[in-house]
Amino acid sequence: MTTALLLVSLVERLSQVNVIIGIILCALGIAIACLARRIACAARKSGKVPNDDTIMITTKVIGLIFIVIALVVMIIQ
């Protein structure tokens, strides 16, 4: 790690715009990934969705992509 990252205090780091955007994207990605089964149930209009449903898998992948983008955005200064 570079010394520049170590010298920045936690409050200064958390108040940067890219970190705030990253936290919001990460929270959105976690919410999408956790609610994937309910989203698939609403889309299929059924009470039960199998584990290999394409809508549920796609929704989880989209949530994970949001998390990865959030990590990249938080790293960029």
Stockholm file with secondary structure:
# STOCKHOLM 1.0

chainA/1-77         MTTALLLVSLVERLSQVNVIIGIILCALGIAIACLARRIACAARKSGKVPNDDTIMITTKVIGLIFIVIALVVMIIQ
#=GR chainA/1-77 SS CCHHHHHSCHHHHHTSHHHHHHHHHHHHHHHHHHTHHHHHHHHHTSSCCCTTCHHHHHHHHHHHHHHHHHHHHHHCC
#=GC SS_cons        CCHHHHHSCHHHHHTSHHHHHHHHHHHHHHHHHHTHHHHHHHHHTSSCCCTTCHHHHHHHHHHHHHHHHHHHHHHCC
//
